[in-house]
Amino acid sequence: MGENKNTRITKLDGLRGLLSLIVCLNHSFMVLVIPAFANIWNQNLLEYHDLQSKLQQLFMFFGNGGAAVTLFFLLSGLVLGPSLSKVKFNFRGLLSFIVKRIIRLYPVYIFLIVITAIYMKTGFTHQTFPASSAWFNWWMNFQMTFKEFILNLFFIHTYLGGVTWTLRVILIASIIFPLFYRINTQTSKWVDLLITLVLIYLSFTVLDLPGFRDLRYLYMFYLGQIIPKFKGFFAKVPNWTVCLLLPAIIYLMFGFRYATDEYLGGLIESVVSFFLIGFAAFGPQITLLNFLDGKLLKFFGQISYSLYLIHFSVLYSLSRIVFIRLPQLPYADYYLLIHLVLFIVSTIIAVGIAFLVYRFIELPSQVLSRKIGDKISQE
């Protein structure tokens, strides 16, 4: 999820930070059962029941973790292109690229699964609670054996948290991406759009494999890769047009998945993300997007990968403590307030841990990946 410093687009750092917070918000507001609503975020936004449920719904609407993941996938496609532009397309060069990606991504994940394994082997017993949601109860419902540890280590299983499955998708896409890049260097932007349409069609047909959905997201990486080819278009669109249309398309991105399903919603999110990233990276100076250059969002962008992986474990552990220690809390009556507190407290803790992980694991792994990659690529 990193970029070469020479090609870094600062607004995209801020966007990554915002997306990591959206994912934290999304998961934090899914912990408790919402009385009378199995899926409150699927309800008509214009239909009013009571203030608490409406506010809960609005938090879930703008905390759309699925849309955030779609944006992350397109951003990865955008970033991988410049990385591959420095790679020689021979065995050593491609091996170097893959090894660098693995070393870049794996250490934080290894930290996560080691800590989770220790946590689960020191007195942890899976429990369900009267106030906890079906989503919350699904997680961690397995025995942490050595076999299970290995299965999760190699992403055969992805049971350790709300986002670990996406890391498997990114690793698979990274292996396939040199082919995407090679095609992209030989084609026009219009042919690239046609290829994207073909990949979209395949994602709903031959790539729709039972029990293995990872390949369905490949078109998002290809679509992200081709964004720079349209930078002339993004630069020419008048500022006032972008400011007028941006709120509407962002609303569409947040809401369409809730009105349809994960995959059709993901398709619409991808189209909107294409334009959102394009305008942020190559468009005119858009006042509405200036907040992405703020120092706080850039900080979150810097630690976004660590925060993205770690936040769920913190949220799950904190929620368990609350359920066990405070069983008499009026969860059904004050679910909005409790969700807000869980979000604030778990995010503060997760940010602190993520910063340390970024400083002492992620940064050294970046340096190590460059050294080993350079050594492999030397002929």
C-alpha positions in Angstrom: 0.0 0.0 0.0 3.0 2.3 -0.1 4.3 4.4 -3.0 7.6 5.5 -4.3 8.4 8.9 -2.8 9.1 10.5 -6.1 5.6 9.7 -7.4 3.7 10.3 -4.1 0.4 12.2 -4.4 -0.2 13.7 -1.0 -4.0 13.8 -1.2 -4.0 10.0 -1.6 -2.1 9.7 1.7 -5.0 11.6 3.3 -7.5 9.5 1.5 -5.9 6.3 2.9 -6.1 7.7 6.3 -9.8 8.6 5.9 -10.5 5.1 4.6 -8.8 3.4 7.5 -11.0 5.4 9.9 -14.1 4.6 7.9 -13.4 0.9 8.3 -12.9 1.4 12.0 -16.2 3.2 12.2 -18.0 0.5 10.2 -16.9 -2.4 12.4 -17.5 -0.4 15.6 -21.1 0.1 14.7 -21.8 -3.6 13.9 -21.0 -4.9 17.4 -24.5 -4.7 19.0 -27.9 -6.0 18.1 -30.2 -3.2 17.0 -33.7 -3.9 18.4 -36.4 -4.4 15.7 -33.9 -4.0 12.8 -32.0 -7.0 11.5 -30.1 -4.7 9.0 -30.7 -1.1 10.0 -28.3 0.2 7.4 -30.4 -1.4 4.7 -33.5 0.6 5.6 -34.8 3.4 3.5 -32.8 6.6 4.5 -36.0 8.7 4.1 -38.0 6.5 6.4 -38.0 7.7 10.0 -38.5 5.5 13.0 -36.8 7.2 15.9 -33.8 9.5 16.4 -31.4 6.9 17.7 -32.0 4.4 14.9 -31.8 7.2 12.3 -28.4 8.4 13.7 -27.2 4.8 13.8 -28.2 4.4 10.2 -26.4 7.6 9.2 -23.2 6.5 10.9 -23.4 3.1 9.1 -24.1 4.8 5.8 -21.0 7.1 5.9 -19.0 4.4 7.7 -19.4 2.1 4.7 -16.4 -0.3 5.1 -17.2 -2.1 1.8 -16.8 1.2 -0.2 -13.6 1.9 1.7 -12.2 -1.5 0.7 -13.1 -0.9 -2.9 -11.2 2.4 -2.8 -8.2 0.6 -1.2 -8.2 -1.9 -4.1 -8.2 0.8 -6.7 -5.5 2.7 -4.9 -3.4 -0.5 -4.8 -3.7 -0.8 -8.6 -2.7 2.8 -9.0 0.4 2.3 -6.8 1.6 -1.0 -8.3 1.9 0.5 -11.8 4.8 2.9 -10.9 6.4 0.1 -8.8 6.5 -2.2 -11.9 7.8 0.6 -14.1 11.2 0.1 -12.4 11.2 -3.7 -12.8 12.9 -5.6 -15.5 10.5 -8.1 -17.0 12.7 -11.2 -16.6 12.7 -13.9 -14.0 14.9 -12.1 -11.5 13.0 -8.8 -11.9 9.5 -10.3 -11.4 10.7 -12.5 -8.5 12.2 -9.4 -6.9 8.8 -7.6 -7.3 6.8 -10.4 -5.7 9.3 -10.9 -2.9 9.3 -7.2 -2.1 5.5 -7.2 -2.0 5.4 -10.2 0.4 8.0 -8.7 2.7 6.2 -5.4 2.6 2.9 -6.8 3.6 3.6 -9.9 5.7 5.4 -8.7 8.8 2.5 -6.7 10.2 0.2 -9.7 9.5 2.6 -12.1 11.2 2.6 -9.8 14.2 -1.2 -9.9 14.2 -1.6 -13.7 14.0 1.1 -14.3 16.7 -0.5 -11.9 19.1 -3.9 -13.4 18.3 -2.6 -17.0 18.8 -1.1 -16.0 22.2 -4.4 -14.3 23.2 -6.5 -17.4 22.2 -4.1 -19.9 23.9 -4.1 -18.0 27.3 -7.6 -18.6 28.6 -9.7 -17.4 25.6 -13.1 -19.2 25.1 -15.4 -18.2 22.4 -18.6 -16.7 23.8 -21.8 -15.2 22.5 -23.6 -12.5 24.4 -27.3 -11.5 24.5 -26.4 -8.0 23.2 -23.9 -8.9 20.6 -24.7 -9.1 16.9 -24.6 -12.2 14.7 -21.6 -10.5 12.9 -19.7 -10.1 16.1 -20.5 -13.7 17.3 -19.2 -15.2 14.0 -15.6 -14.1 14.6 -13.0 -16.1 16.6 -15.3 -19.2 16.7 -12.5 -21.7 16.1 -9.7 -23.5 18.0 -6.3 -22.0 17.6 -4.3 -25.2 16.9 -0.9 -25.2 15.2 -2.7 -26.4 12.0 -5.1 -23.5 12.2 -2.2 -21.1 12.8 -0.5 -22.3 9.6 -3.8 -22.2 7.6 -4.2 -18.5 8.6 -0.6 -17.8 8.1 -0.9 -18.8 4.5 -4.4 -17.3 4.0 -6.0 -20.7 3.4 -8.3 -19.5 6.3 -8.9 -15.9 7.1 -10.6 -16.1 10.5 -8.5 -13.6 12.4 -10.4 -10.4 11.8 -12.8 -8.3 9.7 -10.2 -7.4 7.0 -7.6 -10.2 6.7 -9.4 -11.6 3.7 -8.6 -8.4 1.8 -4.9 -8.9 2.3 -5.2 -12.3 0.6 -6.9 -10.5 -2.3 -4.1 -8.0 -2.5 -1.4 -10.6 -2.5 -3.1 -12.6 -5.3 -3.6 -9.4 -7.3 0.1 -8.6 -6.8 1.1 -11.9 -8.3 -1.2 -11.4 -11.3 -0.5 -7.6 -11.6 2.7 -7.9 -13.8 0.5 -9.3 -16.5 -1.9 -6.4 -16.1 0.9 -3.9 -16.2 2.4 -5.5 -19.3 -0.9 -5.3 -21.1 -1.4 -1.7 -19.9 1.8 -0.6 -21.4 0.8 -1.9 -24.9 -2.8 -0.6 -25.0 -4.7 2.7 -25.3 -6.9 4.0 -22.6 -10.0 2.9 -24.5 -8.7 -0.6 -24.9 -8.0 -0.6 -21.2 -11.6 0.3 -20.5 -12.7 -2.6 -22.7 -10.4 -5.0 -20.8 -11.9 -3.7 -17.6 -15.4 -4.5 -18.9 -14.3 -8.0 -19.8 -12.8 -8.5 -16.3 -16.1 -7.2 -14.8 -18.0 -9.7 -16.9 -15.7 -12.5 -15.8 -16.1 -11.5 -12.2 -19.8 -12.3 -12.4 -19.2 -15.6 -14.4 -16.1 -17.8 -14.5 -14.3 -15.9 -11.7 -17.3 -16.4 -9.4 -15.9 -19.5 -7.8 -17.8 -21.1 -4.8 -16.0 -20.5 -1.6 -13.3 -18.4 -3.3 -14.3 -14.9 -4.1 -10.9 -13.3 -4.3 -10.7 -13.2 -8.1 -13.9 -11.3 -8.4 -12.0 -8.1 -7.3 -9.3 -8.2 -9.9 -11.0 -5.7 -12.2 -10.7 -3.1 -9.4 -6.9 -3.3 -9.5 -6.9 -3.1 -13.3 -9.2 -0.1 -13.2 -7.0 1.6 -10.6 -4.0 1.0 -12.7 -5.4 2.9 -15.7 -6.4 6.0 -13.9 -3.1 7.9 -14.9 -4.0 7.4 -18.6 -7.0 9.7 -18.0 -5.2 12.5 -16.1 -5.7 14.8 -19.0 -9.4 14.4 -18.7 -9.4 14.9 -15.0 -7.3 18.0 -15.3 -9.6 19.6 -17.8 -12.9 19.2 -15.9 -13.9 22.6 -14.4 -13.6 23.0 -10.7 -17.2 24.0 -10.3 -18.4 20.9 -12.1 -16.4 18.6 -9.8 -17.7 20.4 -6.7 -21.2 20.1 -8.0 -21.1 16.4 -8.9 -18.7 15.1 -6.2 -21.2 15.0 -3.3 -23.8 13.2 -5.5 -21.4 10.5 -6.7 -20.0 10.0 -3.1 -23.5 9.6 -1.9 -24.1 7.0 -4.7 -20.9 5.2 -3.7 -21.9 4.9 0.0 -25.5 4.0 -0.6 -25.6 1.7 -3.7 -24.2 -1.4 -1.9 -26.9 -1.2 0.8 -29.6 -1.0 -1.9 -28.3 -4.0 -3.9 -25.6 -6.5 -2.9 -21.9 -6.7 -2.3 -20.8 -7.4 -5.9 -23.1 -5.1 -7.8 -22.5 -2.4 -5.2 -18.8 -3.0 -5.5 -19.1 -2.4 -9.2 -20.8 1.0 -8.7 -18.3 1.9 -6.0 -15.4 1.1 -8.4 -16.7 3.5 -11.0 -17.2 6.2 -8.5 -13.8 5.5 -6.9 -12.2 5.8 -10.4 -13.4 9.4 -10.6 -12.8 10.2 -7.0 -9.2 9.1 -7.1 -8.7 10.6 -10.5 -9.9 14.0 -9.4 -7.9 13.8 -6.1 -4.7 12.8 -7.9 -4.8 14.6 -11.2 -7.8 17.0 -11.2 -7.8 20.8 -10.7 -7.4 22.3 -7.2 -10.7 21.2 -5.7 -11.7 23.0 -2.5 -13.8 20.1 -1.4 -10.8 17.8 -1.3 -8.3 20.1 0.3 -9.0 18.5 3.7 -7.2 15.4 2.4 -3.9 17.4 2.7 -4.5 17.9 6.4 -1.7 16.7 8.7 -4.0 14.5 10.8 -5.3 12.6 7.8 -1.8 12.3 6.5 -0.7 10.8 9.8 -3.5 8.3 9.6 -2.5 7.6 6.0 1.0 6.9 7.1 -0.1 4.2 9.6 -3.2 3.2 7.6 -2.0 -0.3 6.7 -1.1 -1.2 10.3 -4.3 0.4 11.6 -6.4 -1.4 9.0 -5.1 -4.8 10.1 -5.0 -4.2 13.9 -8.1 -2.3 14.6 -10.5 -5.2 14.5 -8.6 -7.3 17.1 -8.6 -4.3 19.4 -12.3 -3.7 18.9 -13.1 -7.4 19.4 -11.1 -7.6 22.6 -12.5 -4.4 24.0 -16.1 -5.4 23.2 -15.6 -8.7 24.9 -14.3 -7.0 28.1 -17.4 -4.7 28.1 -19.8 -7.6 27.6 -18.2 -9.7 30.3 -17.6 -7.0 32.9 -20.7 -4.9 32.3 -23.5 -7.4 31.5 -26.2 -5.1 32.9 -25.5 -2.2 30.6 -28.7 -1.1 28.8 -27.4 -2.1 25.4 -30.7 -2.2 23.7 -31.7 1.2 24.9 -28.4 3.0 24.2 -26.8 1.1 21.4 -25.9 4.3 19.5 -24.0 5.8 22.5 -22.3 2.4 23.2 -21.2 2.1 19.6 -19.8 5.6 19.7 -17.8 4.9 22.8 -16.5 1.6 21.4 -15.5 3.4 18.2 -13.6 6.2 20.0 -11.9 4.1 22.6 -11.0 1.2 20.3 -9.7 3.6 17.6 -7.5 5.5 20.1 -6.0 2.2 21.4 -5.6 0.8 17.9 -3.9 4.1 16.6 -1.4 3.9 19.5 -0.6 0.2 18.7 -0.6 0.8 14.9 1.9 3.7 15.3 4.3 1.4 17.3 3.8 -1.4 14.8 4.4 1.1 11.9 7.6 2.4 13.6 9.1 -0.9 14.6 7.8 -3.5 12.2 6.3 -1.8 9.0 9.1 0.7 8.4 11.9 -1.8 8.9 10.1 -4.3 6.6 10.0 -1.7 3.9 13.7 -1.2 4.1 14.3 -4.9 4.2 12.0 -5.5 1.2 14.0 -3.0 -0.9 17.3 -4.5 0.1 16.3 -8.1 -0.6 14.5 -7.1 -3.8 17.5 -5.2 -5.1 19.7 -8.1 -4.3 17.5 -10.6 -6.1 17.2 -8.4 -9.2 21.0 -8.0 -9.5 22.3 -10.1 -12.4 
